[in-house]
């Protein structure tokens, strides 16, 4: 019974009635957002350290950056 009261207090402190339906989409969205930010940062760092091949960008764009 103490375990039930403990989980009920945790759910009440979060303000969620059914955490399995509310938390999972938000958690998935957060994981996808973090992955997207990491991918963008990796792409930006690889472009600054190693310029892309000639087929990707014109020489005018790479010289302006």
N, C-alpha and C positions, 0 to 999 in steps of 0.2 A: 504494500500500500504506500510505503514511503517513496518507492520508485515512481508510482503513478502521480503522486503529489509533486515530485521533483520535475517530471516532464511537463506537467500541467503548468507549473510556475514558470518554466522556461518558455513555453509557448505563450503564456499570458504576458510575460515581460517583452516578448517580441511583438506582441499585438497581432498575432496571427491565429486564426481559428483552425485552419487546415494547412499546416506548413508544407505538406507534400505537394499541394496544388499551387501554392503561391511562391515557394522558394525555388523550386526546380527550374522554371523558365528564367527567373532572374539570375540564378546561378549559371545556367547555360549561357545566357546573354553576356554575363560578366566574363566568363571564360573565353567566349568568342571575341569579345572586345579586347581582352588582354592579348590574345593570340594575334589579332589584327594589328594592334599597336606594336607588338614585337616584330611582326613581319615587315611593317612599314619602317621601323627603325633599322632593321637589318638591311633592307633595300637601300635606305638612305646612306648608311655607313659603307655599304659595298660600293655605291656610286662615288662617294667622296674619296675612298681609298683607292679603288680601281676603276678608272673611267670605263664606261661601256664600250663595246665594239662599235666600229663605224656604222654598222647596219642599224643600230638602235637609234642613234641621235645624229643630227647633222653637226658638222664641225662648228657652226655658228652658235648653236645652243650650248655646246660644251665649253666654248671659250667665254661665253657670257657668265656662266656659273663660276 
